[in-house]
Amino acid sequence: MPTQSNLVGGSFLLKTTSPNDVFIAEEFSEEQKMVFDLVKDFMLREVHGMGLEKVATLDAEKDRDKVLEIFRKASETGLCGVSIDEQYGGMGLGFNTGLLYTEALSLGFSFATTIGCQTSIGSLPIVWYGNEEQKAKYLPKIATGELACSYCLTEPSAGSDANSGKTKAVLNPEGTHYLLNGQKMWITNGGFADLFIVFAKMDNDEKLSAFIVEKAFGGIELGKEEKKMGIKASSTVQVFFNNTPIPKENLLGERGKGFNMALNILNSGRIKIAAGGVGGMKFGLEKVIDYANQRIQFGVPIASFGAIKQKIGKIASTAFVLESGVYRVGADVDKKHDELLKSGSSGNEAKINAMREYAIECAVMKIHGSEAMCSTADESIQIFGGMGYSMETGVEMAYRDARITKIYEGTNEINRMLSLAEFYKRAFQTKELKIREAGKEIPMNVLKNINPFGGNGFLEPEFQFVENLKSVFMIITGSAGGKLKAKLVEEQEIVMNLADILAMAFITESAFLRVKKLSTMPGISKADLDIKTKMAQSYLYDALDIARTAAANAIDSYADGASKWAVKRVIKSLLKPYNINPKDTRRAVADFVLEKGKL
């Protein structure tokens, strides 16, 4: 495939990306690392300092004062203004630095949800879509924490189908205020919020609009705190609006454009869930390393057992690979933002459209970041054994808190379908992605793969597998599309199979591009490069299994007769066995992190 470096979301499937065109975590500046350390130190001092057993029992209702105390301290430290421009009193961080902030924020457990809502979905609608008057009025007070924020989209009958919401806003006879009526649920920070970003339909509009609603406006009633499985210290309530008067000037953005606003804000939230997942996995890894090195059974530390090393090696490898994808996307969003500014876009337009550009990649990273975090929490309990089930260690809290990440910001099922829908829209409707041109090169890729290990260049076999994953996606898409036509999008099982193949292509490519770039950078030791290579290889070994299973499921679900076996033969040739020793690879990774104490 031809090498390109243009900033087009989803184009990774259709081109070969150069390592020089991706950002890797090792390139963060000292200033960016200082932001990470600022947040990490705060969380360790103010949250972990209470003791993990105490943190595990915090409740948003009975411990409201403690939650608000930490929130105020975070505000005083400057943590509420991460995404707000400096002219409005914020930190004005770039998007990728904001993801690094989010990684550190994950150390706050339930409190990460509280501050995350304030800095992301609760304030970004004003940061991205607000006019100058709205920004000047609200952002300085949000940055200092004087105004606590929440985001009101979901309703009892409108979850994944958010645009079906029934909340209404009608202009009063005087033409001065909108009167808001309706019910919202699962509202994070809702129990103490001063400001609500509310999505509602105006009159008989088909599409949502958005409004900035102050609690002080009146006509707002709060439900009781929800009793939840996890994130118990995070306030979650229902909010009822009863003729709530909203000044006309508090319409946010354009009428009828609220649904698009909500989707774009959620794109940002999705990649941040993945960044938080990286932070959660690293913390979990450090906990299990410490425990496995100290826990003695049969006269030796359990860290010496192969069964434990397999788990630790997999956690470390997955965290490394997902970190590669997260910061690749974050840097591309920043680059696209700068490109749009240079081409004449306004500040708001540049932020909105840069985020929208990478909707596919954000969905991919949300899915696999959240699933990896949940898996890490589960395996951490397994390594701790009975102690993992106790509140004393904090591991069971991580297990409970992690589970929500597969649900909010769009369930993982919705995100799988969204990633494919967005790709097909760009390929076949807007024609932004030149899928037909790329498809012409697939036969040559298949022929090249007759001997995928023929070359001896560094990572050549691995990059060939990455290209093969892309080809597999394209082949099955073309074959299924030819058979099912427009009905393909209705076959959700097949769509989700294809989404997993697409994801494996992006995530494994991100990891090997990172390793390849590291190999050309000064200061990297041979031992460090070797372990990071093994981390990427370990993940690829499992990714190929995921792709093989997804491909077989998809093909068996739509194809039959001779065409079925023809497609299966081609896929089998592309996804041949990967000739590494998975046991030795994972053990090498585990031994490295067990000695180092962290990733």
C-alpha positions, 0 to 999 in steps of 0.5 A: 500500500502507498505510504501517506501521512494525511490526517484522515480518520479511518485511513489507517486501513487503506494505507501504510503508516510511517513510524515517523508519522505517529506519536509515542508515549516516550516522546512526552515532554517534561512539561507534559510529564509534570502535568501527569505527576501533578494529578498522580500526586494529588490522587495518591495524597487525597484519595489513597491517603485515606486508605483503600478500605476507606475509599472502597466504602465511600458513598455519594450520599452519606459521604457527600461532604468528603467527596465535595472536600476532595472536589474543592481541593482538586479545583484549588490545585487547578485540576478542573480547568484542564480543557479550558483555555487560559484566557478563561482561567484554565490550563489550556492543555492540548488534547493528547496532554489531556489524555495523559491527565486522564491516565493519571486521574484514573488513580482516583477510583470513583472520584475520577468519575466526578472530576472527569465529568467536570473536565470533559462532558460537563464543560466541553460543550461550552468549550467547543460550542459556546459563544464568547458571551457563554464562555466568558460567563461560565468557563472561569467559574467551572475552571475554579470549581465554583460551578460543578457541572453535569451532562444530561442526555440519557432518559428512561426511554432514551439510552443508546437511542439518545435522539428519541428523548422526550424532554421538551423546551418551548419558548414562552409567550414573551419570547425571553425564556425556554420552558424546559420539561422532562426527566433525565437519568444516570446524571453524574455529579447531578446530586451537587451540580450547579450547572446542567448541560441539557439536551431537549427537543424544541417544539416539534423538532426531530433533532435535539438542541442543547441548553446551559441550565443553572440550578439557580433557575429553579424548577429542578428536582433531584432524585435520590442517589442511585445505589450502584454496583461500583463508582459508589462515591460518584453522585448519580441521580435522576433530574426532573425539569418542571417548567424550568425557565432558561434564558433565550441566550442559553441555547448552546450552539445551533437549534437542532444540532444538539444530537451531533454535539452529543455524539462529538462530546462522546467521541472525546469521552470514549478515548478518555475511557481508554486513557483511564483504562491504561492508567487503571491497568498500570495501577493494577499491574503494580498492585499484583507485582507487589503482592506476587513478589511477597506472597509465599506459597509452597516455599516460594513467591507466587511470582515464580509460578508460570500460571501467575507469570502468564497473567502478569505478562498479558496485563503488561503487554496489553497495557503497553499496546493500548497505550500505543493506540491511545496516544497515537490517536490523541496526537493525531487529534492535536495535529488535525486541530492545528491543520484546521486552524491553519486552513482558516477554521475558527477555534471552536470549529477546529476543536469540533472537527478534529475530534469528529475526524477520529470517531472510528479510532476513538470507538475502537480504543474505548471498546478495547480499553474498557474490556482490557481494564475489566479483564485486568481487574478480574485477573488482579483479584485472581492473583490476590486470591481471597485477599482480592475479594476483601475491601482491605486491598482495594482490588475488589473496588477496582473490579466494581468500578471498572465494569461501568466503562463497558456501558457508559459513553455508549455501550461497547456493542453500540461502539462496535457498530458505530465504528463500522457505520462511520467507516462505511459512511466515509467510504461509500457516502462521503468518499473520504476514504478511497476504499475501491483504490485500496481494494485493488491492491488486496490480490497483490497482498495475498500473493506476497503472503505466500511466504510472509517470513521471507524477509529478514527486516526488523518486525517485517513478519509482524507488519505483514500480519498487520497488513493481512488483518487489514486485507481480511477486513476488506475481503470480508466487507466486500464479500459480505456486502456483495451478498447482503447489499444494504442489509449488511448493516442490519446484521449486527453480529457480522458487523461486530465481527468486522469491528473486532478485525478492524480494531485488531488491525489498528491496535497491533499496528499502533504497537509495532509502529511504536516499537519501530520508532523506538528502534531508531531513537537514541537512548533506548537500550537493547533490553528495553527494546526487546521487551517492548517488542515482546509485548507487542508480539504477545498481543499480536499472537492473541489478536490473530486468534480474535481475528480468526474467530471473528472472520470465521463467525462472519463468513459462516453467517452470510456465505454458503457453497463454493464462495464460502470455502473460497473466502475461507481459504484466502483468510486462512492464507492471510492469518497463518500461525504466528511463529513465536513461543507465547509462553516464553514471550509472556514469561520474559515480559513478566520477569521484566516487570516483576523485577522493575515493579511496573510497566 
